[in-house]
Amino acid sequence: QVQLVESGGGLVQAGGSLRLSCVASGRTFSSYVMGWFRQAPGKEREFVIATSRSGGATIYADSVKGRFTVSRDNAKNTVYLQMNSLKPEDTAVYYCAAGSRSYSRRKDEYDYWGQGTQVTVSS
């Protein structure tokens, strides 16, 4: 079993930046692919970005390409989401997820989820 805890959310102005962190329990963090999803009120949870077990490969949603990056530090059991050039439409609760299969855009292919952290971008 893996427990995930996100942090780093907050209120920022459009054009600003935030870095989210997700810390995982356990000693097998490097065996999991890691993804980030987000959910705005009244909308479905949507894929944002994901990375391979080593952090050497990444896939992105078109809406964040060129603005968001993901990295991981397996020695610290932590994955990061760096968000730059934030837009009001980025406002959502952001969730990290861990999976034992290949990294994916599908939320049903992840096994563990964090509690989420709120990101609000003002106009």
C-alpha positions as CSV (number, residue, x, y, z in Angstrom):
1,Q,0.0,0.0,0.0
2,V,1.2,3.5,-0.9
3,Q,0.1,6.8,0.7
4,L,0.5,10.0,-1.2
5,V,0.4,13.6,0.3
6,E,0.4,16.7,-1.9
7,S,1.4,20.2,-0.9
8,G,2.3,23.5,-2.4
9,G,-1.1,24.8,-3.6
10,G,-2.3,28.3,-3.1
11,L,-3.6,31.5,-4.7
12,V,-1.5,33.1,-7.4
13,Q,-2.1,35.8,-10.1
14,A,-2.2,34.9,-13.8
15,G,1.3,34.6,-15.2
16,G,2.7,33.4,-11.9
17,S,4.3,30.1,-10.8
18,L,3.8,27.4,-8.3
19,R,5.6,24.1,-7.5
20,L,3.6,21.2,-6.1
21,S,5.1,18.3,-4.2
22,C,3.9,14.8,-3.6
23,V,5.5,12.6,-1.0
24,A,5.0,8.9,-1.0
25,S,5.3,6.4,1.7
26,G,7.2,3.1,1.4
27,R,10.5,1.9,0.1
28,T,9.4,1.0,-3.4
29,F,8.7,4.5,-4.8
30,S,11.0,4.0,-7.7
31,S,8.8,1.0,-8.9
32,Y,5.8,3.3,-9.6
33,V,5.0,5.6,-12.5
34,M,3.7,8.9,-11.2
35,G,1.0,11.2,-12.7
36,W,-0.8,14.4,-11.9
37,F,-4.5,15.1,-12.5
38,R,-6.7,18.0,-11.8
39,Q,-10.4,18.6,-11.2
40,A,-12.4,21.8,-11.3
41,P,-15.9,22.2,-9.8
42,G,-18.5,20.5,-11.9
43,K,-15.9,18.9,-14.3
44,E,-14.3,15.5,-14.7
45,R,-10.9,14.8,-13.3
46,E,-8.5,15.3,-16.2
47,F,-5.0,14.2,-17.0
48,V,-2.2,16.8,-16.6
49,I,1.2,15.1,-16.8
50,A,3.0,11.8,-16.0
51,T,6.5,10.5,-15.7
52,S,8.2,7.1,-15.9
53,R,9.7,5.2,-13.0
54,S,13.1,6.8,-13.6
55,G,11.8,10.2,-14.5
56,G,13.4,9.9,-17.9
57,A,10.2,10.1,-20.0
58,T,7.2,12.4,-19.7
59,I,3.8,12.8,-21.3
60,Y,1.7,15.9,-21.2
61,A,-1.8,17.2,-21.7
62,D,-1.9,19.7,-24.6
63,S,-3.3,22.4,-22.4
64,V,-0.1,22.4,-20.2
65,K,2.6,21.6,-22.8
66,G,5.4,24.1,-22.6
67,R,4.2,25.5,-19.2
68,F,4.3,22.6,-16.8
69,T,7.1,20.1,-16.0
70,V,7.3,17.1,-13.8
71,S,10.4,15.7,-12.0
72,R,11.0,13.1,-9.4
73,D,13.6,12.4,-6.7
74,N,13.4,8.7,-5.9
75,A,15.8,9.1,-3.0
76,K,13.3,11.4,-1.3
77,N,10.1,9.5,-2.4
78,T,8.9,12.8,-4.0
79,V,7.5,13.9,-7.3
80,Y,7.2,17.6,-8.2
81,L,4.9,19.5,-10.6
82,Q,6.4,22.9,-11.6
83,M,3.7,25.2,-13.0
84,N,4.7,28.3,-14.9
85,S,2.7,30.9,-16.8
86,L,-0.4,30.0,-14.9
87,K,-3.8,30.8,-16.3
88,P,-7.2,31.2,-14.6
89,E,-8.3,28.0,-16.4
90,D,-5.6,26.1,-14.4
91,T,-7.7,26.6,-11.3
92,A,-8.5,23.2,-9.8
93,V,-7.7,20.7,-7.1
94,Y,-4.5,18.9,-8.2
95,Y,-4.0,15.2,-7.3
96,C,-0.9,13.0,-7.6
97,A,-1.3,9.4,-8.4
98,A,0.9,6.3,-8.4
99,G,0.6,3.3,-10.7
100,S,2.2,-0.1,-11.3
101,R,1.7,-0.1,-15.0
102,S,3.1,2.1,-17.7
103,Y,2.6,5.8,-17.3
104,S,-0.8,6.8,-18.8
105,R,-3.3,9.5,-19.4
106,R,-6.1,7.3,-18.1
107,K,-7.0,7.8,-14.4
108,D,-8.2,4.2,-14.1
109,E,-4.7,2.9,-14.7
110,Y,-3.4,4.4,-11.4
111,D,-3.7,2.5,-8.1
112,Y,-3.1,5.2,-5.4
113,W,-4.2,8.8,-5.1
114,G,-3.4,11.7,-2.8
115,Q,-5.9,13.9,-1.1
116,G,-5.4,16.9,-3.5
117,T,-4.2,20.4,-3.1
118,Q,-6.1,23.5,-4.3
119,V,-4.6,25.8,-6.9
120,T,-6.4,29.1,-7.6
121,V,-5.3,31.5,-10.3
122,S,-6.8,34.9,-10.3
123,S,-7.3,37.1,-13.4
